[in-house]
Amino acid sequence: MYEQVQSIIRKATRAEKLNILDMVAHERCQSNVAELGHNHYCYRHPTFKGDAGSWQTKFCPMPNNFFLLRKELGEHQIPLDVVPDVCIAHHKFSGYQVLSPIARKYFVPLIQFEHTIHYDWPKEKVDQWKQMRGDINIFITDYSRRAWGFDESNSMVIEHCIDTDKFCPKEVPVDLTPLVVANDYVNRTVPLGFDFFSAIKDVEFRVVGDTPGLSNAVDNIDELVNIYQTHPISISTARYSPIPMSILEAMSCGGLVIARPTCGIPDIIKHGVNGLLADTPEQMKNLIKQAQSDIGMRTELGNNARQTILNRFNKERYLNDWKNVFNNI
């Protein structure tokens, strides 16, 4: 009852800045939203172990308007002088379960901002997850929206944005070894397609990402940008991903991306226009060889890729989309 009274008073007296109850999920995505100036309080479930729920600064610094709550306080970690105006859950598989009851407790809307898609899971489980709906439902691609059983009438799409000032082309000596950026590549072979990658024969790759026994993660974003800039050819073997961020980052750096035509990827990469698509490991190998030998194609498709990001995945559009959401809270 106390929380409901707080919420009523808050709605009558709140200023322009919202109090957003959040959870750490996608640091770079969340740091972009933070530029709108609202206060984000990151709930940390008591069952989280180790660094789970903590901000990983190697991805980007934690914004000054993000505050990590004390998970050791359990359900009492929300400060008494903080009354949420809205909750944002980033996944159906953890965020929704944690934040949905809190949103009901405070009588505030829940934004379900879904980054994932389902794959190869029991139908009864998928049907249950499809019922996990927020008061506002947002997806990162139209493909994932449709996969979760939503449409334009009951949801919206806010596509990712890229910091095009940081992820940008640069005149540097290049390495034509194709680049792969993926974390936990081997264990996540079903969504990321490590089996597809392993079937590409007679090609040497540069693999970046935290995958024990295969590759190491970068120390910071600047290192990652430098790798994209020096490797004008990137590949994506993703099987189940709405749109891998590595594709957008490579495109923003003017890279030629060769990807599988899965999920939302064909809506962004148009074969022979701003990238290349391959159905089989053999096709991908042949396209890699072609890209390595044809500087004109690399340059043209890489320039078109950069323009795609500037036109469609720029930060101004992204922030305007979120501003409109928050203005209607």
Residue frames relative to the residue before (quaternion, step in Angstrom):
aa qw qx qy qz dx dy dz
M 1.0000 0.0000 0.0000 0.0000 0.00 0.00 0.00
Y 0.6149 0.5678 -0.3430 0.4265 3.57 1.03 -0.83
E 0.6718 0.5048 -0.3021 0.4502 3.58 0.91 -0.94
Q 0.6423 0.5272 -0.3300 0.4479 3.60 1.00 -0.78
V 0.6377 0.5074 -0.3251 0.4798 3.58 1.02 -0.78
Q 0.6174 0.5439 -0.3359 0.4584 3.57 1.00 -0.83
S 0.6725 0.5145 -0.2957 0.4422 3.56 0.90 -0.94
I 0.6358 0.5247 -0.3297 0.4601 3.57 0.98 -0.81
I 0.6685 0.4862 -0.2982 0.4773 3.57 0.91 -0.91
R 0.6422 0.5377 -0.3214 0.4418 3.56 0.96 -0.87
K 0.6675 0.5088 -0.3074 0.4484 3.60 0.87 -0.90
A 0.6841 0.4842 -0.2856 0.4648 3.56 1.09 -0.65
T 0.8036 0.3146 -0.1275 0.4889 3.57 1.12 -0.61
R 0.4735 0.7249 -0.4342 0.2485 3.63 1.18 -0.25
A 0.4379 -0.6739 0.5398 0.2504 3.52 -1.25 0.63
E 0.7613 -0.3779 0.2565 0.4602 3.56 -1.29 -0.20
K 0.6657 0.4919 -0.3129 0.4658 3.59 1.04 -0.65
L 0.3051 -0.7485 0.5645 0.1674 3.54 -0.87 1.01
N 0.3199 -0.6611 0.6317 0.2481 3.52 -1.32 0.43
I 0.0729 -0.8211 0.5660 -0.0148 3.57 -0.38 1.27
L 0.2333 -0.7433 0.6104 0.1428 3.56 -0.77 1.05
D 0.0323 -0.8237 0.5568 -0.1023 3.52 -0.46 1.32
M 0.1877 -0.7159 0.6367 0.2165 3.54 -1.36 -0.25
V 0.5116 -0.6254 0.4743 0.3496 3.57 -1.02 0.70
A 0.0833 0.8166 -0.5620 0.1025 3.56 -0.65 1.11
H 0.7861 -0.0325 0.0761 0.6126 3.58 0.81 -1.06
E 0.3233 -0.8248 0.4247 0.1864 3.52 0.13 1.37
R 0.7071 0.4563 -0.2956 0.4520 3.60 0.77 -0.92
C 0.6141 0.5318 -0.3374 0.4756 3.57 1.04 -0.74
Q 0.7075 0.4657 -0.2668 0.4598 3.57 0.85 -0.96
S 0.6272 0.5289 -0.3502 0.4519 3.59 1.05 -0.65
N 0.5988 0.5414 -0.3638 0.4647 3.60 1.14 -0.51
V 0.6628 0.4985 -0.3020 0.4700 3.58 0.89 -0.94
A 0.5996 0.5931 -0.3539 0.4044 3.58 1.08 -0.70
E 0.5716 0.6165 -0.3806 0.3851 3.59 1.15 -0.50
L 0.5762 0.5802 -0.3844 0.4286 3.61 1.22 -0.24
G 0.5406 -0.7054 0.3425 0.3049 3.57 1.30 -0.04
H 0.4967 0.6498 -0.4465 0.3629 3.62 1.21 0.03
N 0.4942 -0.6443 0.4944 0.3102 3.58 -1.27 0.33
H 0.1326 -0.7938 0.5925 0.0360 3.56 -0.79 1.09
Y 0.0975 -0.7810 0.6165 0.0226 3.55 -0.71 1.13
C 0.2216 -0.8275 0.5092 0.0831 3.56 -0.42 1.27
Y 0.2920 -0.7668 0.5567 0.1295 3.52 -0.47 1.31
R 0.1072 -0.7939 0.5979 0.0277 3.56 -0.95 0.91
H 0.3532 -0.7752 0.4844 0.1993 3.53 -0.32 1.26
P 0.5611 -0.6457 0.3980 0.3313 3.61 -0.89 0.87
T 0.6588 0.5160 -0.3246 0.4408 3.63 1.11 -0.51
F 0.4628 0.6653 -0.4630 0.3590 3.62 1.24 -0.14
K 0.2436 -0.7867 0.5550 0.1170 3.56 -0.90 0.94
G 0.8460 0.1605 -0.1119 0.4959 3.55 -1.18 0.62
D 0.8210 -0.2116 0.1863 0.4965 3.54 -0.88 -1.06
A 0.3860 0.7278 -0.4934 0.2792 3.62 1.22 0.00
G 0.7900 0.2541 -0.2190 0.5132 3.54 -0.83 1.01
S 0.5943 0.5379 -0.3690 0.4703 3.56 1.31 0.03
W 0.5282 -0.6282 0.4701 0.3247 3.54 -1.21 0.50
Q 0.2684 -0.7645 0.5675 0.1465 3.59 -0.76 1.05
T 0.2707 -0.8241 0.4773 0.1404 3.57 -0.13 1.28
K 0.5400 0.6087 -0.4295 0.3917 3.62 1.14 -0.24
F 0.6299 0.5118 -0.3432 0.4728 3.60 1.19 -0.38
C 0.7208 -0.2801 0.1917 0.6044 3.56 1.09 -0.79
P 0.5905 -0.5659 0.4160 0.3975 3.60 -1.14 0.45
M 0.4946 -0.6346 0.4919 0.3327 3.57 -1.14 0.59
P 0.4602 -0.6946 0.4710 0.2897 3.62 -0.73 1.00
N 0.6091 -0.5906 0.3992 0.3477 3.55 -1.20 0.60
N 0.7102 0.4257 -0.2646 0.4943 3.60 1.19 -0.43
F 0.5493 0.5238 -0.4308 0.4882 3.57 1.21 0.62
F 0.0586 -0.8080 0.5861 -0.0168 3.57 -0.83 1.01
L 0.2856 -0.7540 0.5690 0.1616 3.57 -0.74 1.09
L 0.3115 -0.7553 0.5491 0.1757 3.56 -0.75 1.06
R 0.5493 -0.6443 0.4387 0.3011 3.56 -1.23 0.48
K 0.3234 -0.7980 0.4767 0.1769 3.54 -0.25 1.30
E 0.5848 0.5916 -0.3817 0.4030 3.60 1.14 -0.50
L 0.6331 0.5269 -0.3347 0.4578 3.60 1.25 -0.29
G 0.3914 -0.7624 0.4520 0.2475 3.56 1.30 0.04
E 0.8371 -0.1522 0.1290 0.5094 3.57 -0.92 -0.92
H 0.6510 0.5065 -0.3153 0.4692 3.57 1.28 -0.13
Q 0.4250 0.7487 -0.4416 0.2525 3.62 1.22 0.15
I 0.5735 0.5547 -0.4053 0.4462 3.63 1.15 -0.31
P 0.4306 -0.7220 0.4662 0.2756 3.64 -0.54 1.09
L 0.5898 -0.6119 0.4000 0.3430 3.55 -1.07 0.74
D 0.7125 0.4371 -0.2700 0.4779 3.60 1.10 -0.58
V 0.6223 0.4863 -0.3499 0.5039 3.58 1.29 0.27
V 0.0409 -0.7867 0.6158 -0.0108 3.56 -0.63 1.16
P 0.3733 -0.7507 0.4909 0.2366 3.61 -0.47 1.11
D 0.2933 -0.7270 0.5936 0.1818 3.55 -1.19 0.68
V 0.7822 -0.0275 0.0571 0.6198 3.56 1.19 -0.58
C 0.2389 -0.7371 0.6108 0.1628 3.55 -1.24 0.51
I 0.1519 -0.7714 0.6111 0.0921 3.57 -1.11 0.74
A 0.0949 -0.7698 0.6307 0.0264 3.55 -0.73 1.14
H 0.2872 -0.8045 0.5034 0.1297 3.57 -0.73 1.07
H 0.7891 0.1600 -0.0996 0.5846 3.60 1.20 -0.26
K 0.4973 -0.6346 0.4967 0.3213 3.55 -1.15 0.57
F 0.6938 0.5479 -0.2658 0.3845 3.56 1.13 -0.69
S 0.7917 0.1269 -0.1202 0.5854 3.60 1.21 -0.06
G 0.7013 0.4923 -0.2845 0.4299 3.55 0.69 -1.08
Y 0.6578 0.5190 -0.3231 0.4399 3.57 0.87 -0.90
Q 0.6839 0.5022 -0.2996 0.4362 3.57 0.82 -1.00
V 0.6878 0.4800 -0.2832 0.4650 3.57 1.03 -0.77
L 0.7972 0.3745 -0.1738 0.4405 3.58 0.73 -1.08
S 0.5421 0.6332 -0.4095 0.3709 3.61 1.12 -0.46
P 0.6807 0.4623 -0.3177 0.4712 3.67 0.81 -0.81
I 0.6373 0.5218 -0.3385 0.4549 3.60 1.05 -0.69
A 0.6270 0.5292 -0.3396 0.4598 3.58 0.99 -0.78
R 0.6554 0.4951 -0.3138 0.4762 3.59 0.97 -0.81
K 0.6301 0.5583 -0.3295 0.4274 3.57 1.01 -0.83
Y 0.7608 0.3559 -0.1852 0.5102 3.57 1.02 -0.84
F 0.3845 -0.7351 0.4696 0.3022 3.59 1.30 -0.04
V 0.4864 0.6276 -0.4574 0.4004 3.58 0.92 0.96
P 0.5811 -0.6077 0.4011 0.3634 3.60 -1.12 0.53
L 0.2903 -0.7163 0.6093 0.1773 3.52 -1.27 0.58
I 0.1931 -0.7399 0.6335 0.1182 3.56 -0.87 1.01
Q 0.1508 -0.7608 0.6259 0.0822 3.56 -0.73 1.07
F 0.0349 -0.8055 0.5899 -0.0446 3.56 -0.25 1.34
E 0.1047 -0.8671 0.4869 0.0088 3.54 0.06 1.35
H 0.1957 -0.7994 0.5644 0.0647 3.54 -0.74 1.17
T 0.7179 0.4839 -0.2316 0.4437 3.59 1.17 -0.50
I 0.1912 -0.7079 0.6453 0.2144 3.49 -1.43 -0.05
H 0.4539 -0.6658 0.5105 0.2999 3.56 -1.24 0.32
Y 0.0154 0.7949 -0.6058 0.0299 3.56 -1.19 0.56
D 0.8762 0.0181 -0.0194 0.4813 3.54 -1.12 0.80
W 0.4805 0.6553 -0.4449 0.3765 3.57 1.03 0.73
P 0.6359 -0.5367 0.3731 0.4104 3.61 -1.13 0.52
K 0.5699 -0.6386 0.4012 0.3263 3.55 -0.92 0.97
E 0.6538 0.5252 -0.3352 0.4294 3.59 0.94 -0.82
K 0.6344 0.5126 -0.3290 0.4759 3.58 1.09 -0.67
V 0.6473 0.5171 -0.3185 0.4606 3.57 0.94 -0.90
D 0.6424 0.5243 -0.3222 0.4566 3.57 0.98 -0.85
Q 0.6325 0.5164 -0.3302 0.4735 3.60 1.06 -0.72
W 0.6786 0.4960 -0.2960 0.4537 3.57 0.89 -0.94
K 0.6145 0.5588 -0.3533 0.4305 3.58 1.07 -0.66
Q 0.6497 0.5176 -0.3167 0.4578 3.57 1.19 -0.46
M 0.5450 0.5897 -0.4087 0.4338 3.59 1.27 -0.11
R 0.1503 0.8165 -0.5279 0.1789 3.54 0.16 1.32
G 0.3587 -0.7218 0.5515 0.2149 3.51 -1.06 0.78
D 0.6396 -0.4621 0.4154 0.4526 3.53 -1.32 -0.16
I 0.7375 0.1293 -0.0915 0.6565 3.54 1.29 -0.58
N 0.1060 -0.8159 0.5680 0.0209 3.58 -0.70 1.07
I 0.0226 -0.8106 0.5811 -0.0689 3.53 -0.65 1.23
F 0.1109 -0.7852 0.6080 0.0385 3.55 -1.04 0.85
I 0.4980 -0.6771 0.4563 0.2923 3.58 -1.18 0.53
T 0.7738 0.1022 -0.1139 0.6147 3.62 1.26 -0.17
D 0.5779 -0.5664 0.4497 0.3782 3.53 -1.23 0.41
Y 0.5727 0.5887 -0.3759 0.4292 3.58 1.12 -0.62
S 0.7061 0.4485 -0.2797 0.4713 3.59 0.77 -0.98
R 0.5819 0.5648 -0.3768 0.4476 3.59 1.09 -0.62
R 0.6955 0.4615 -0.2772 0.4759 3.58 0.83 -0.96
A 0.6271 0.5532 -0.3377 0.4320 3.59 1.03 -0.76
W 0.7175 0.4149 -0.2450 0.5030 3.58 1.12 -0.65
G 0.5887 -0.6374 0.3468 0.3563 3.59 1.23 0.28
F 0.5360 0.5986 -0.4175 0.4244 3.59 1.18 0.55
D 0.1166 -0.7725 0.6151 0.1066 3.55 -1.31 0.16
E 0.7749 -0.3705 0.2440 0.4503 3.58 -1.32 -0.12
S 0.6340 0.5748 -0.3303 0.3982 3.58 1.14 -0.58
N 0.8159 0.2335 -0.0967 0.5200 3.60 1.08 -0.58
S 0.7721 0.2418 -0.1491 0.5685 3.60 1.21 0.29
M 0.2184 -0.7522 0.5983 0.1689 3.53 -1.34 0.02
V 0.3368 -0.7133 0.5764 0.2132 3.55 -1.30 0.33
I 0.0103 -0.7423 0.6698 0.0142 3.54 -1.00 0.92
E 0.2471 -0.7927 0.5413 0.1322 3.55 -0.27 1.25
H 0.6576 -0.5242 0.3787 0.3864 3.53 -1.26 0.54
C 0.2008 -0.7255 0.6262 0.2028 3.52 -1.34 0.10
I 0.2534 -0.7375 0.6080 0.1491 3.50 -1.31 0.46
D 0.4295 -0.6501 0.5573 0.2869 3.56 -1.10 0.71
T 0.1793 -0.8477 0.4932 0.0772 3.55 0.10 1.32
D 0.5621 0.5665 -0.4006 0.4501 3.60 1.24 -0.15
K 0.7027 0.4217 -0.2507 0.5153 3.57 1.08 -0.75
F 0.7397 0.3084 -0.1899 0.5672 3.60 0.83 -0.98
C 0.2960 0.7645 -0.4965 0.2853 3.55 0.19 1.32
P 0.5892 -0.5611 0.4286 0.3928 3.59 -1.19 0.37
K 0.0313 -0.7841 0.6197 0.0139 3.54 -1.23 0.53
E 0.4419 -0.6876 0.5099 0.2681 3.56 -0.99 0.85
V 0.2631 0.7415 -0.5648 0.2491 3.57 -0.19 1.32
P 0.6065 -0.5103 0.4312 0.4311 3.61 -1.20 0.28
V 0.2495 -0.8094 0.5197 0.1123 3.57 -0.83 0.96
D 0.2752 -0.7055 0.6341 0.1563 3.48 -1.37 0.54
L 0.2856 -0.8047 0.4994 0.1466 3.60 -0.51 1.17
T 0.3803 0.6840 -0.5149 0.3499 3.57 1.22 0.33
P 0.4181 -0.7227 0.4735 0.2805 3.64 -0.61 1.01
L 0.3459 -0.7626 0.5282 0.1409 3.51 -1.04 0.96
V 0.0685 -0.7509 0.6551 0.0472 3.55 -1.15 0.77
V 0.0677 -0.7790 0.6229 0.0256 3.60 -0.83 1.00
A 0.2936 0.7410 -0.5484 0.2531 3.58 -0.49 1.20
N 0.2706 -0.7528 0.5799 0.1541 3.56 -1.05 0.79
D 0.8382 0.0688 -0.0915 0.5332 3.56 -1.07 0.86
Y 0.0554 0.8760 -0.4760 0.0542 3.52 1.12 0.85
V 0.6979 0.4873 -0.2855 0.4404 3.58 0.83 -0.98
N 0.7190 0.4495 -0.2634 0.4599 3.58 0.75 -1.01
R 0.7259 0.3763 -0.2264 0.5294 3.58 1.18 -0.55
T 0.1601 0.8388 -0.5067 0.1185 3.55 1.08 0.74
V 0.6085 0.5656 -0.3758 0.4106 3.62 1.00 -0.64
P 0.7612 0.3311 -0.2425 0.5022 3.65 0.68 -0.87
L 0.7649 0.4188 -0.2095 0.4422 3.60 0.95 -0.84
G 0.4289 -0.7577 0.4228 0.2512 3.59 1.25 -0.19
F 0.1667 0.7939 -0.5657 0.1480 3.60 0.89 0.83
D 0.5965 0.5593 -0.3668 0.4437 3.59 1.09 -0.60
F 0.6248 0.5168 -0.3214 0.4892 3.59 1.07 -0.78
F 0.6431 0.5309 -0.3094 0.4571 3.58 0.93 -0.92
S 0.6803 0.5075 -0.2869 0.4442 3.57 0.91 -0.95
A 0.6719 0.5042 -0.2919 0.4574 3.57 1.18 -0.51
I 0.5371 0.5831 -0.4216 0.4402 3.60 1.26 0.03
K 0.1487 -0.8389 0.5224 0.0365 3.57 -0.26 1.28
D 0.8499 0.2333 -0.1627 0.4436 3.50 -1.39 0.47
V 0.6148 0.4782 -0.3816 0.4976 3.59 1.06 0.76
E 0.2719 -0.7399 0.5937 0.1619 3.57 -0.96 0.89
F 0.1471 -0.8138 0.5606 0.0418 3.58 -0.86 0.99
R 0.2851 -0.6597 0.6511 0.2440 3.51 -1.40 0.29
V 0.0763 -0.8072 0.5853 0.0032 3.59 -0.52 1.19
V 0.0609 -0.7883 0.6121 -0.0136 3.55 -0.89 1.03
G 0.5437 0.5937 -0.4594 0.3753 3.56 -0.90 0.90
D 0.5682 -0.6137 0.4384 0.3292 3.55 -1.24 0.49
T 0.2892 0.7228 -0.5679 0.2672 3.56 0.05 1.35
P 0.3552 -0.7692 0.4835 0.2200 3.62 -0.16 1.24
G 0.8174 0.2343 -0.2019 0.4861 3.53 -0.95 0.99
L 0.7442 0.3550 -0.2112 0.5250 3.58 1.27 -0.19
S 0.8074 -0.1360 0.1592 0.5515 3.59 0.71 -1.04
N 0.3612 -0.7250 0.5522 0.1974 3.52 -1.32 0.38
A 0.5164 -0.6224 0.4916 0.3229 3.54 -1.20 0.55
V 0.5257 -0.5947 0.4932 0.3560 3.55 -1.23 0.41
D 0.5446 -0.6285 0.4491 0.3267 3.55 -1.25 0.42
N 0.8059 -0.0314 0.0614 0.5880 3.58 1.12 -0.63
I 0.6990 -0.4811 0.3335 0.4108 3.55 -1.30 0.23
D 0.6221 0.5552 -0.3569 0.4210 3.60 0.96 -0.77
E 0.6354 0.5186 -0.3266 0.4697 3.57 1.03 -0.74
L 0.6459 0.5189 -0.3194 0.4599 3.56 0.99 -0.83
V 0.6406 0.5222 -0.3231 0.4610 3.58 0.94 -0.88
N 0.6488 0.5243 -0.3159 0.4520 3.58 0.93 -0.88
I 0.6405 0.5171 -0.3279 0.4634 3.59 1.01 -0.75
Y 0.6369 0.5077 -0.3291 0.4778 3.59 0.96 -0.80
Q 0.6850 0.5125 -0.2943 0.4261 3.57 0.87 -0.95
T 0.7288 0.4147 -0.2396 0.4894 3.58 1.07 -0.66
H 0.7083 0.3565 -0.2436 0.5585 3.59 1.30 -0.11
P 0.1644 -0.8472 0.4989 0.0796 3.62 0.03 1.26
I 0.6984 0.3707 -0.2718 0.5486 3.60 1.28 0.00
S 0.0173 0.7816 -0.6226 0.0350 3.59 -0.81 1.03
I 0.1640 -0.7671 0.6062 0.1311 3.55 -1.19 0.49
S 0.1227 -0.7445 0.6477 0.1053 3.52 -1.32 0.44
T 0.1593 -0.7944 0.5818 0.0716 3.56 -0.82 1.03
A 0.2850 0.8068 -0.4853 0.1796 3.59 1.28 0.20
R 0.2580 -0.7649 0.5780 0.1198 3.52 -0.99 0.96
Y 0.7980 0.0774 -0.0046 0.5976 3.57 0.95 -0.94
S 0.4353 0.6305 -0.5404 0.3477 3.56 -0.11 1.30
P 0.5150 -0.6514 0.4382 0.3440 3.62 -0.73 0.94
I 0.7138 -0.2781 0.1750 0.6184 3.58 1.00 -0.90
P 0.3486 -0.7528 0.5138 0.2187 3.62 -0.45 1.12
M 0.4941 -0.6623 0.4769 0.2996 3.57 -0.91 0.91
S 0.5882 0.5900 -0.3751 0.4064 3.60 1.08 -0.64
I 0.6065 0.5424 -0.3558 0.4598 3.60 1.09 -0.61
L 0.6934 0.4756 -0.2815 0.4623 3.57 0.82 -1.00
E 0.6472 0.5212 -0.3228 0.4532 3.59 0.99 -0.78
A 0.6607 0.4959 -0.3102 0.4705 3.58 0.92 -0.87
M 0.6465 0.5141 -0.3180 0.4655 3.58 0.97 -0.83
S 0.6455 0.5321 -0.3211 0.4439 3.58 0.98 -0.82
C 0.6837 0.4527 -0.2719 0.5036 3.58 1.16 -0.61
G 0.5805 -0.6178 0.3618 0.3879 3.58 1.26 0.24
G 0.4333 0.7210 -0.4422 0.3113 3.55 1.22 0.40
L 0.4167 -0.6472 0.5727 0.2821 3.52 -1.30 0.48
V 0.1408 -0.8010 0.5802 0.0435 3.58 -0.62 1.16
I 0.1272 -0.7487 0.6480 0.0584 3.53 -1.01 0.96
A 0.0557 0.8365 -0.5321 0.1185 3.57 -0.42 1.22
R 0.5288 -0.5712 0.5082 0.3685 3.52 -1.33 0.19
P 0.4433 -0.7076 0.4786 0.2715 3.63 -0.98 0.74
T 0.3009 0.7687 -0.4971 0.2672 3.56 0.64 1.18
C 0.8499 0.1466 -0.1143 0.4930 3.54 -1.32 0.51
G 0.8252 -0.2395 0.1658 0.4840 3.61 -0.85 -0.92
I 0.4127 0.7501 -0.4518 0.2508 3.60 1.25 -0.05
P 0.6902 0.4764 -0.3277 0.4352 3.68 0.79 -0.80
D 0.5829 0.5658 -0.3831 0.4397 3.60 1.21 -0.25
I 0.7209 0.4027 -0.2254 0.5170 3.57 1.25 -0.40
I 0.7563 0.2904 -0.1697 0.5612 3.57 0.87 -0.96
K 0.1315 -0.7664 0.6272 0.0444 3.54 -0.74 1.14
H 0.4677 -0.7254 0.4288 0.2667 3.55 -0.50 1.24
G 0.8371 0.1663 -0.1512 0.4987 3.53 -0.81 1.06
V 0.6570 0.4804 -0.3079 0.4927 3.59 1.30 0.00
N 0.8122 -0.0484 0.0624 0.5780 3.59 0.67 -1.11
G 0.7846 0.0408 -0.0485 0.6167 3.57 1.25 0.42
L 0.3807 -0.7014 0.5498 0.2469 3.53 -1.32 -0.16
L 0.2099 -0.7739 0.5889 0.1013 3.57 -1.16 0.70
A 0.0720 -0.8037 0.5907 -0.0042 3.55 -0.99 0.91
D 0.3465 -0.7613 0.5173 0.1808 3.57 -0.84 1.01
T 0.8024 0.2110 -0.0766 0.5529 3.58 1.05 -0.72
P 0.6381 -0.5151 0.3906 0.4182 3.61 -1.21 0.35
E 0.6366 0.5278 -0.3354 0.4513 3.60 0.99 -0.73
Q 0.6402 0.5079 -0.3231 0.4772 3.59 0.98 -0.81
M 0.6561 0.5076 -0.3231 0.4555 3.58 0.93 -0.85
K 0.6233 0.5328 -0.3422 0.4587 3.59 0.97 -0.79
N 0.6788 0.4935 -0.2996 0.4539 3.58 0.86 -0.93
L 0.6623 0.4966 -0.3093 0.4681 3.59 1.00 -0.78
I 0.5984 0.5458 -0.3554 0.4667 3.58 1.10 -0.65
K 0.6602 0.5047 -0.3038 0.4659 3.58 0.89 -0.96
Q 0.6461 0.5137 -0.3185 0.4660 3.58 1.00 -0.82
A 0.6656 0.5026 -0.3031 0.4610 3.58 0.92 -0.89
Q 0.6494 0.5273 -0.3217 0.4436 3.59 1.00 -0.75
S 0.7499 0.4156 -0.2122 0.4690 3.57 1.04 -0.77
D 0.7384 0.3962 -0.2083 0.5045 3.62 1.18 -0.43
I 0.2030 -0.8197 0.5261 0.1011 3.57 0.04 1.29
G 0.6071 0.5669 -0.3562 0.4279 3.58 1.09 -0.67
M 0.6630 0.4851 -0.3015 0.4840 3.57 0.96 -0.87
R 0.6330 0.5382 -0.3365 0.4431 3.59 0.92 -0.87
T 0.6876 0.4955 -0.2808 0.4503 3.53 0.88 -0.98
E 0.6833 0.4941 -0.2965 0.4484 3.58 0.83 -0.98
L 0.7134 0.4407 -0.2696 0.4734 3.58 0.78 -0.98
G 0.6252 0.5345 -0.3395 0.4563 3.60 1.08 -0.65
N 0.6421 0.5069 -0.3196 0.4781 3.58 1.01 -0.79
N 0.6558 0.5015 -0.3087 0.4724 3.58 0.98 -0.84
A 0.6166 0.5445 -0.3413 0.4549 3.58 1.07 -0.71
R 0.6393 0.5238 -0.3123 0.4684 3.55 0.96 -0.89
Q 0.6676 0.5032 -0.3016 0.4584 3.57 0.94 -0.87
T 0.5910 0.5647 -0.3590 0.4505 3.59 1.09 -0.68
I 0.6744 0.4830 -0.2948 0.4743 3.58 0.91 -0.90
L 0.6538 0.5180 -0.3207 0.4487 3.59 0.91 -0.88
N 0.7126 0.4660 -0.2594 0.4558 3.58 0.95 -0.86
R 0.8291 0.3021 -0.0950 0.4608 3.55 0.85 -1.00
F 0.7993 0.2798 -0.1234 0.5173 3.59 1.02 -0.75
N 0.3195 0.7631 -0.5011 0.2539 3.56 1.08 0.71
K 0.6211 -0.5936 0.3754 0.3478 3.55 -1.17 0.62
E 0.5982 0.5783 -0.3705 0.4128 3.61 1.03 -0.71
R 0.6570 0.4926 -0.3090 0.4798 3.59 0.92 -0.86
Y 0.6528 0.5380 -0.3088 0.4348 3.56 0.93 -0.95
L 0.6973 0.4672 -0.2756 0.4685 3.57 0.84 -0.97
N 0.6193 0.5277 -0.3472 0.4663 3.60 1.05 -0.65
D 0.6206 0.5407 -0.3402 0.4548 3.59 1.01 -0.77
W 0.7080 0.4439 -0.2643 0.4814 3.58 0.87 -0.95
K 0.5915 0.5643 -0.3679 0.4431 3.57 1.08 -0.63
N 0.6525 0.5180 -0.3054 0.4611 3.55 1.00 -0.83
V 0.6186 0.5330 -0.3384 0.4677 3.56 1.07 -0.75
F 0.7202 0.4568 -0.2598 0.4529 3.57 0.73 -1.07
N 0.6207 0.5535 -0.3499 0.4311 3.59 1.06 -0.65
N 0.7144 0.4358 -0.2484 0.4878 3.59 1.19 -0.46
I 0.4370 0.6775 -0.4697 0.3596 3.57 1.29 0.26
